[in-house]
Amino acid sequence: MSFGWRQRLAPALAALALLPAGVDAAKWRVMEDCTLIDDPSNDGDSFHVRWHKRHYIFRLYFVDTPESEDSLPERVAEQAAYFGIDSASSIQLGKEAKKFTAKFLEEGFSIQTMREDARGRSDRERFYGIVKNKAGEDLAESLVANGLARIFGVDKDVPEEVRSSTFNRRLKGLELQAKNQKLGGWAPNLTRVEQRLAGLAAPVDVVGQTITTPQTVAVFSLEDASRQLGLLQRGAQVKIVEALTPGMLKIQITTGSGAVIEGQCRRADLGI
């Protein structure tokens, strides 16, 4: 997969010049003329930054780009489900997001931050921030507009910007645009779970069967396929209720107490 980032970059929408109620502007710092530090841990939404000769790590508000490696398989599976692609394709998408961000920031950028803790796996401090390039384009918006990030994570009302709820609606509009244009993770290709199953083999009719899980299986909400309910360990028993799509199955799980829980999971994760 490849993405022409300048050609496909959606113009940033005009921000409302209003200070949202409850935002303490005095707590925000604007860091101008930041530069990107090349580091193996950089990815699409988290990266090392140099500002005034000091070294920082920042994480974007509002969005989450796919992992670019497989050390966190549960998170990779959750991210893949959001786009309806398999884990290998999600990791490739994460690599493209990492390249996009490096290109987006190569001429310098600014960060608005309250130094709110966003610590990840590293012991080093990491802060949340709003990141814009020299042209004033917002990185979170641009990633979503190009199909390279899911709308997910910590929200924040920002001084001289819009409320977080309004910004989220803006992101949803950009995501719909990316879907319609089939950009990034929304692009049709043979590694999409549904298309791979529909095009390469006729799915086996398993409705009504009880399956023993061959591996750890991520279970997602029936209402929102991007929201993970939990994980089934290898050897769990699940009943197949319905084929929701060629790649997704509605399942029932009976707990030890006799409660019945319904959700959906990927057909491929069940080995069928």
C-alpha positions as CSV (number, residue, x, y, z in Angstrom):
1,M,0.0,0.0,0.0
2,S,1.2,3.5,-0.7
3,F,-0.4,6.9,-0.2
4,G,0.3,10.2,-2.0
5,W,0.1,12.3,1.2
6,R,0.2,15.8,-0.3
7,Q,-2.3,15.0,-3.1
8,R,-4.7,13.2,-0.6
9,L,-4.3,15.5,2.3
10,A,-7.7,17.0,3.1
11,P,-7.6,20.8,3.9
12,A,-7.8,21.5,7.6
13,L,-11.2,22.9,8.5
14,A,-11.4,26.4,9.9
15,A,-11.3,26.4,13.7
16,L,-13.8,28.4,15.7
17,A,-11.9,31.3,17.3
18,L,-13.6,30.7,20.7
19,L,-12.2,29.6,24.0
20,P,-14.3,26.6,25.2
21,A,-15.8,27.0,28.6
22,G,-13.7,25.4,31.3
23,V,-10.4,25.6,29.4
24,D,-7.6,27.1,31.4
25,A,-5.4,28.8,28.8
26,A,-2.7,29.5,31.4
27,K,-2.0,25.8,31.7
28,W,-1.3,25.3,28.0
29,R,2.1,25.8,26.4
30,V,2.6,26.4,22.7
31,M,6.0,25.0,21.5
32,E,6.9,26.5,18.2
33,D,9.6,25.4,15.8
34,C,9.8,21.8,17.0
35,T,11.8,19.2,15.1
36,L,11.4,15.5,14.8
37,I,14.0,13.3,16.3
38,D,14.6,10.1,14.3
39,D,14.0,7.2,16.7
40,P,13.1,3.5,16.2
41,S,10.1,3.9,18.5
42,N,8.5,6.7,16.5
43,D,5.2,5.8,14.9
44,G,2.2,7.6,13.4
45,D,0.8,9.0,16.6
46,S,3.8,9.1,19.0
47,F,7.2,10.4,18.4
48,H,10.4,12.0,19.8
49,V,10.7,15.8,19.5
50,R,13.4,18.4,20.0
51,W,12.5,21.8,21.2
52,H,15.0,24.4,22.5
53,K,17.7,21.7,22.6
54,R,15.5,19.5,24.9
55,H,14.3,16.0,24.1
56,Y,10.5,15.2,24.5
57,I,8.1,12.4,23.6
58,F,4.6,13.3,22.5
59,R,1.4,11.4,21.8
60,L,-1.5,12.8,19.8
61,Y,-4.9,13.5,21.3
62,F,-8.0,12.1,19.6
63,V,-6.5,9.4,17.3
64,D,-4.7,6.1,17.2
65,T,-2.6,4.8,14.3
66,P,-2.1,1.1,13.9
67,E,1.0,-0.6,15.5
68,S,3.9,-0.9,13.0
69,E,5.1,-4.2,14.6
70,D,3.5,-7.2,16.3
71,S,4.7,-7.0,19.9
72,L,1.1,-6.1,21.1
73,P,-1.0,-8.7,19.2
74,E,-4.2,-7.9,21.1
75,R,-4.0,-4.2,20.2
76,V,-3.1,-5.1,16.6
77,A,-6.2,-7.3,16.4
78,E,-8.4,-4.4,17.8
79,Q,-7.0,-1.9,15.3
80,A,-7.4,-4.4,12.4
81,A,-11.0,-4.9,13.3
82,Y,-11.7,-1.2,13.1
83,F,-10.7,-1.1,9.5
84,G,-12.0,-4.6,8.7
85,I,-8.6,-5.8,7.6
86,D,-6.3,-8.6,8.9
87,S,-3.5,-8.1,11.4
88,A,-0.7,-8.2,8.8
89,S,-2.4,-5.5,6.8
90,S,-3.0,-3.4,9.9
91,I,0.8,-3.6,10.7
92,Q,1.6,-2.5,7.2
93,L,-0.9,0.4,7.6
94,G,0.9,1.4,10.8
95,K,4.2,1.5,8.8
96,E,2.5,3.8,6.2
97,A,1.2,6.0,9.0
98,K,4.7,6.3,10.5
99,K,6.1,7.4,7.1
100,F,3.2,9.9,6.6
101,T,3.9,11.5,10.0
102,A,7.6,11.8,9.4
103,K,7.0,13.5,6.0
104,F,4.2,15.7,7.5
105,L,6.6,17.0,10.2
106,E,9.9,17.2,8.3
107,E,9.9,21.0,7.9
108,G,9.1,21.7,11.5
109,F,5.9,21.9,13.5
110,S,4.2,23.3,16.6
111,I,2.8,21.5,19.7
112,Q,0.1,22.7,22.1
113,T,0.4,20.8,25.3
114,M,-0.6,20.8,29.0
115,R,2.1,18.2,29.6
116,E,-0.7,15.7,30.4
117,D,0.8,12.2,31.1
118,A,0.6,9.9,28.1
119,R,3.2,7.4,29.2
120,G,3.4,4.2,27.2
121,R,5.6,1.2,27.5
122,S,8.8,3.3,28.0
123,D,9.8,4.6,31.4
124,R,10.5,8.0,29.8
125,E,8.0,10.8,30.2
126,R,5.5,11.2,27.3
127,F,2.9,13.9,27.0
128,Y,-0.3,14.4,25.0
129,G,-0.3,17.2,22.5
130,I,-2.0,18.9,19.5
131,V,0.4,18.9,16.6
132,K,0.4,21.2,13.5
133,N,2.8,21.6,10.7
134,K,4.2,24.9,9.3
135,A,1.1,25.2,7.1
136,G,-1.2,25.1,10.1
137,E,-2.6,21.6,9.2
138,D,-3.5,19.4,12.1
139,L,-1.8,16.0,12.2
140,A,-4.7,14.1,13.8
141,E,-7.1,15.4,11.1
142,S,-4.7,14.6,8.3
143,L,-4.1,11.0,9.5
144,V,-7.9,10.4,9.7
145,A,-8.5,12.1,6.3
146,N,-6.0,9.7,4.7
147,G,-7.4,6.6,6.3
148,L,-4.3,6.1,8.5
149,A,-5.8,6.4,12.0
150,R,-8.9,5.4,13.9
151,I,-10.8,8.0,16.0
152,F,-9.8,6.7,19.4
153,G,-8.0,7.9,22.5
154,V,-7.9,10.9,24.9
155,D,-10.0,14.0,24.0
156,K,-9.3,17.6,25.1
157,D,-10.9,21.0,24.7
158,V,-8.1,23.3,23.3
159,P,-7.6,27.0,23.7
160,E,-8.6,29.0,20.6
161,E,-10.0,25.9,19.0
162,V,-13.3,23.9,19.2
163,R,-14.7,21.7,21.9
164,S,-13.5,18.1,21.8
165,S,-17.0,16.9,20.9
166,T,-17.0,19.3,17.9
167,F,-13.6,18.2,16.9
168,N,-14.6,14.5,17.1
169,R,-17.5,15.3,14.7
170,R,-15.1,16.9,12.4
171,L,-12.9,13.8,12.5
172,K,-15.9,11.6,11.7
173,G,-16.7,13.7,8.7
174,L,-13.1,13.3,7.5
175,E,-13.2,9.5,8.1
176,L,-16.4,9.2,6.0
177,Q,-14.6,11.1,3.3
178,A,-11.7,8.7,3.5
179,K,-14.0,5.8,3.3
180,N,-15.8,7.2,0.3
181,Q,-12.5,7.8,-1.4
182,K,-11.2,4.4,-0.3
183,L,-8.0,5.8,1.2
184,G,-5.5,4.1,3.5
185,G,-7.1,1.4,5.6
186,W,-10.4,1.8,3.7
187,A,-8.8,0.9,0.4
188,P,-10.1,-2.3,-1.3
189,N,-7.5,-5.0,-1.6
190,L,-7.1,-8.7,-1.2
191,T,-5.9,-8.4,2.3
192,R,-9.2,-7.1,3.6
193,V,-10.7,-9.9,5.7
194,E,-14.1,-10.0,4.0
195,Q,-12.7,-9.8,0.5
196,R,-10.0,-12.4,1.1
197,L,-12.6,-14.9,2.4
198,A,-15.2,-14.1,-0.3
199,G,-12.7,-14.1,-3.2
200,L,-10.3,-16.9,-2.3
201,A,-12.6,-19.5,-0.8
202,A,-16.3,-20.1,-0.3
203,P,-16.9,-19.7,3.5
204,V,-17.8,-22.9,5.3
205,D,-21.4,-22.8,6.7
206,V,-20.8,-23.0,10.4
207,V,-24.0,-21.3,11.7
208,G,-25.4,-23.3,14.6
209,Q,-22.1,-25.1,15.3
210,T,-20.1,-24.9,18.5
211,I,-16.4,-24.2,17.9
212,T,-13.4,-24.7,20.1
213,T,-11.1,-21.7,19.7
214,P,-7.7,-22.6,18.2
215,Q,-6.1,-19.5,19.6
216,T,-6.8,-16.3,21.5
217,V,-9.8,-14.6,19.9
218,A,-10.8,-11.0,20.2
219,V,-14.5,-10.5,20.7
220,F,-16.1,-7.2,19.6
221,S,-19.4,-5.4,20.3
222,L,-22.3,-6.2,18.0
223,E,-23.1,-2.4,17.9
224,D,-19.6,-1.2,17.3
225,A,-17.1,-3.5,15.7
226,S,-14.2,-1.2,16.8
227,R,-15.0,-1.8,20.5
228,Q,-13.4,-4.9,22.0
229,L,-15.4,-6.6,24.7
230,G,-12.6,-9.0,25.7
231,L,-10.5,-12.0,24.7
232,L,-11.3,-15.6,24.6
233,Q,-8.5,-17.9,25.5
234,R,-7.5,-20.9,23.4
235,G,-9.8,-23.8,24.0
236,A,-12.9,-21.8,24.8
237,Q,-16.3,-22.9,23.5
238,V,-18.3,-20.5,21.3
239,K,-21.6,-21.0,19.4
240,I,-21.9,-19.5,15.9
241,V,-25.2,-17.7,15.8
242,E,-25.0,-15.8,12.5
243,A,-22.7,-14.7,9.6
244,L,-22.8,-10.9,9.8
245,T,-20.4,-10.5,6.9
246,P,-18.2,-12.9,5.0
247,G,-15.5,-12.2,7.5
248,M,-17.4,-11.5,10.8
249,L,-19.5,-14.0,12.8
250,K,-22.0,-13.3,15.6
251,I,-21.2,-15.6,18.5
252,Q,-22.6,-16.7,21.9
253,I,-20.4,-17.4,24.9
254,T,-21.8,-19.1,28.0
255,T,-19.9,-18.2,31.2
256,G,-19.3,-20.5,34.1
257,S,-22.2,-18.9,35.9
258,G,-24.5,-19.7,33.0
259,A,-24.8,-16.2,31.7
260,V,-24.9,-15.9,27.9
261,I,-22.9,-13.1,26.2
262,E,-23.2,-12.2,22.5
263,G,-20.6,-10.5,20.4
264,Q,-18.8,-10.8,17.1
265,C,-15.4,-12.0,16.0
266,R,-13.4,-12.6,12.9
267,R,-14.1,-15.9,11.1
268,A,-10.4,-16.2,10.4
269,D,-9.6,-16.1,14.1
270,L,-11.7,-19.2,14.6
271,G,-9.8,-21.0,11.9
272,I,-12.8,-21.4,9.6
